Amino acid sequence: MTVFESKTSINKPVADVFAFLKDFNNHQQLMPDSISEWVSTTNDASFAIKNMSRLSLKISNRIPNISVIIIPASEVPFNLEMRWVVTSLDKDSTEAILTVSAELNMMMKMMASGPLKKLTDFQVTELKKVLI
């Protein structure tokens, strides 16, 4: 399993950060420009990745004010899990961590590691911007 992780501190209560992350409709705001054709509900999302195919994801588990787990909703080239974990630093500050775990063979690791690391960094940065 290959793991990519990014974290940030956000000047919002943990409940506010969790409320944003638990609804997949909000996740479009965290996506890079290479994502198009976004369609979502509270529980799932489907989108196109530039120069690639479509991807469908779903939220498989929510633990209030602790975590949101996202997994593929359809066939993918490799197993993938995205996990948002939020921790209260104090009543008005939250640490948000995005961990992406992927089962990558050596060839996929060479091709996908850079984009997956960039995605985790980008989403964490965007989360902080959106929740200011």
Disulfide bonds with the S-S distance in Angstrom:
none
